[in-house]
Amino acid sequence: MLYYRYMLDKKHRLKKMKDWDILFTDGRFVSGQYITLKFWKIDVSIYPRRAYDIDDLRVGFAVGKKVHKSAVKRNRVKRQMREIVRLLLKDDRIKQGFFLGFIAKVSILEKDYVDIERDVLALLRKAGLLI
């Protein structure tokens, strides 16, 4: 199948609930027009039992039910954000050594791909994570 070519690599996925908890307790917020970015610089000394590496980059996406009741619309927003980040990772434009959590706001629904891409780039620039 050719679908795997367009997926975010497993090594870049932020999946575990404990990782999300660490991101939300120790990370910093940067807010944009349609998306909020939560980021945490990986510090191996704080969590020595976790298998973190300084060169890791893990990305997660969250679209809550507040955004829209329909899962179809929420998943569409997640796919768009995931594709934007996947292309940035492919070009090595995001700094390594961070956990990133992209959280959609309600205003993202009526926006198209270009507007979302502009907001993601602005957030990464504001956080100092764009190369």
Sequence and secondary structure as in RCSB ss.txt:
>XXXX:A:sequence
MLYYRYMLDKKHRLKKMKDWDILFTDGRFVSGQYITLKFWKIDVSIYPRRAYDIDDLRVGFAVGKKVHKSAVKRN
RVKRQMREIVRLLLKDDRIKQGFFLGFIAKVSILEKDYVDIERDVLALLRKAGLLI
>XXXX:A:secstr
  GGGGS  GGGB   HHHHHHHHHH EEEE SSEEEEEEE  TTTSTTS   TT EEEEEE  TTT S HHHHH
HHHHHHHHHHHHHHHTT B SSEEEEEEE GGGTT  HHHHHHHHHHHHHHHT B 
